[in-house]
Amino acid sequence: MAPAVPLAVLALVALAAPGLGVAPGCDHPVQRWCSSRDIAVACQVESRCRSLPQPAAPPVELSLYYESLCPACRDFLVTKLFSTWLLLPEEMLNITLVPYGNAQERNVSGKLDFRCQHGPEECLGNMIEACLMHEAKIFSSYFPVIFCLESGSSVTKNLEACPLSAPCARQCLQIYAPELDSGRIGACVQGDTGVALMHHNAQLTEALQPPHQYVPWITVNGKHTDELQAQAEASLLGLVCHLYQGEKPEACGGSKAPKILSGCRR
């Protein structure tokens, strides 16, 4: 008599069966497909992962338009956005990062060229982070790396994107995303893909309504107002907890809706 096959194994085999629409770009082992919603979505198996908690309400959508070397951008991302993301369940907050900011795009002899507010190094940092997102695809994989880059003394030297600088440091990838290939990120930065990603970010930034006037520029559920910007900068956790319509986690217990601020911030 053949040995019994555990139900969990049968379920994984069923998920991996041909014709079920698993994303061809999914490079996670089958046993991890249902380990988080990010991975399940990337592998196109979300509907078959019964163990995933079903959100009772849509997540709060937050988009951050920023520059890699902007001090205020780095402060918001490192001290507010990352910590809020760590504290809240993944189904409660959906974050989009758009590294471009006050850069300018020009067509020079048929090729796109970018000028950044803080110089060429910032353009390089923007492109590294855009390529990192493109290669990693899963937010929970690339956001800790970007946090590492932005919290270090040098954004561009905290990630090896061969051979962007010499010597290159590999700590951010090694610590937070060792499964990512730094060579692929470097090829993206040096090739047409990186240019295309920056062009896309330029289009997203230029399409903002109202047009952005500074960075960091924050939209919440697709909207930007001075009020929302001030609330996000004063107490992002409190703002997200206040806006989320589902059951609030323990992290929201001590957070109050932020006080509404008015007037010019700069």
N, C-alpha and C positions, 0 to 999 in steps of 0.2 A: 504493500500500500504506500502510495507517495506521501511524503510529509505534507502537513497542512501549510498553506501559505498564509502568512499574517494578512489581515485585511488591509493594514496600512500599506504593505508592499503592493497588494493588488490595486489599491487606489492610485499609487504612484505609477504603476505600469499603465493603468487606464489613462492617466493624464498624458503619458508619453506616447500613447498609441498614435499611429499615423492618421492624418486627416482631421485631427482635433484642433487645428489652428494654432499650434504653439508657434510663437514668433521665431523666425529663423535667426534673429540676432540675440536670442536668449542664451547667455553663456553660463547660466547658473545650473549646478547639478540638480537633478530632479527632486532630490529630497529637500531642497530649499525653496521650491517653487511656492509653497504655501506658508512659508515662514514669515512673510510680511506682505502687506498690500502692495508696496512698491514693486517687489519682485514678481508677485502674481500678475500685476498689470503689465510689467515689461515682458513677461512670458506668455501673456494672453490666456491665462488660465484662471483669472479672478473668479469667474462664475462657477468654477468647479472646486474652489477651495472653501469647503464648508466650515473649516475651522476659523476662517477670518471673521472678525467681528464686523457685523453689518452696521454702517453708520446710520444713526437715527435721524441725522440732519446733515445737510450739505456742509462741507468744510468752509471755513473762512478763507477766501482767496486773497493772498497778499503778493503783490509784485514789487520788487525792489529794482529800481533803475539807478545804477551806481557806476563809479569809476574805481579801478583797482587801487589807485594811490591817493584817492581823496580821503583826507583824515576823518571827516565827518561820516563818510560812507563806511570806512573801516570800523569806526567806533560803533555805529549802529549795528552793523552785521555781527561784530564780535561780541559786544556786550549786551545786546538786546535781542536780535533776531535768532542767533544760534541758541542762546539760553532758553528762549521761549519755545523754540522747536524741540529742545531736549525735554522740556517739562510737560509738553502736551502730547496726547496720543496722535498718531499720524493721520487718523481720519478727521481730526478737528481743524487742522491748518494745512493749507496747500500753498507752497511758496514757489514763486517764479523769480529767477535771478536774471537780470539783463545787464551785463557789463558793457557799458558804452558811455553813458552820461553826456558830458559836454563836448565829446569828440566831434570832429568834422570829417566828412567823407568827400573826397574829390576824385574826379576821373582824370588821370594823367596819362596821356597817350594811350588811351584805351584800357588802362589798368586802374583799379581802385586803390586809392591811397588814403590813409587815415592820419589825422593830426589830433593829438590828445592834449587836454588842458595841462597835464603835468609832464608832458614830453614823451619821447619815444618809449621810455621804459614803461609808462602807463599803458600805451598801446599794446606793448608786449604782454603786460600783465592781463589786460582785458582779453587778449586773444588766447593766452594760456588757459584762463578760466573758462572761456567759451568752448575751447577744444576739450577741456577736461569734462565738461558737461556732456558734450557730444559723444565722447568715447565711453563715459561711464553710464549715461542714460538714466540711471536710477538715482533719484535725489538723495536717498540715504547713503549712497556710496560717495557721491562727489561733494556734498555740502560740508562734511567734516574736513575734507582736504582743502576746500576753499577757506574754511574757518582757520585752518592751520596757516595757509598762505597769508591771509589778511592779518593774522595776529602776530606774525613774525616781523623782524626788522626789515626784511626785503621780500616783497611779494615774488619777484621773478627769480630769486636765487633759492627759494625754499622748495622748488619743484624741479626735478630734472626732466627737461623736455629736450632730449639730446639733439644736437649739442648747442643749446641756446647760450650757455655761458660756461666759463671754465674758471674754477671748478663749479660743478652743479651739485646742489644738495638734494638728497633723495628722502629726507626725513618725512615729509608730509605724506607722500605716497606710501612709504614703507610702514608708517604707523597706522594710517587711517584707511588705506585702500591698496594693500599689497597685491591684490589681484589685477590691478590696472597696469597696462603696458605703457611705460613712460615713452618708449620709442614711437608708439602710435600717436601719442599726444604731441610729441615733437614734430612728427611728420605732418600732422594737421596744422600746427602753428606755422610751419615753413612752406606749406603748400596752398593750393587753391581752396581747400576746405576751410581753413582758418579765415581767409578773406571773405568767403561766402557767409560764414557765420557772423562775422563782424558787419557785413552788409545787412544781414537779416536783423541784427540788433539795432543798427542805425534806423532801419525802417520802423521797427517797433517803437523806438524812442521818438522818432519824428511824428509818428501817428498819434501820440498822446494828446488827449483832450481833457482839460486844457493843456496847452504845450508846457513842457517842463521848464522851470525857471532856475532850478538849482539841483544839486544832488547832495544827499540821497533824495530821490523822488519816490514816494510811496503811494501805491494805489491799493485800496481795500475793496474787495468785491467789485473790481473794475472801475472804481471811482477815486478821484483825488479831490480833496478840499483842504484848505488850510487847517480846518478843524481836525480832520482825520490825521493829517500829517503830524500835527502837534500832539494828538493823543497817542499815536504810535511811538513817537519819540519820547514821550513822558512815561508811558506805561504800556508797552506792547502786550504783555501778558494780560493786563486788565482789559485792554481793548478787545482782544480776541475772545476772552472769556465772556465779555459783555455781549458780543455780537453772535456768538455761537448759540444756535437754537436747540441743540440737543442736550443730553444729560451732561452736566459739568463734572470734570474730573476733580480729584482732590487738590490738584495744583491751583485750581480756581478758587478754592475755599477762602483764601486770605487776600485775594486780589479784588479790588473794587474798580468799578468803571472809572477811568481816568478823568480828572477834572478838565473841562473844556477850556482851552487857552485861546486867546485872541491877540491880534496885533502882529507886527512884523517880528520875525525871529532873527533876521539878519539885517 
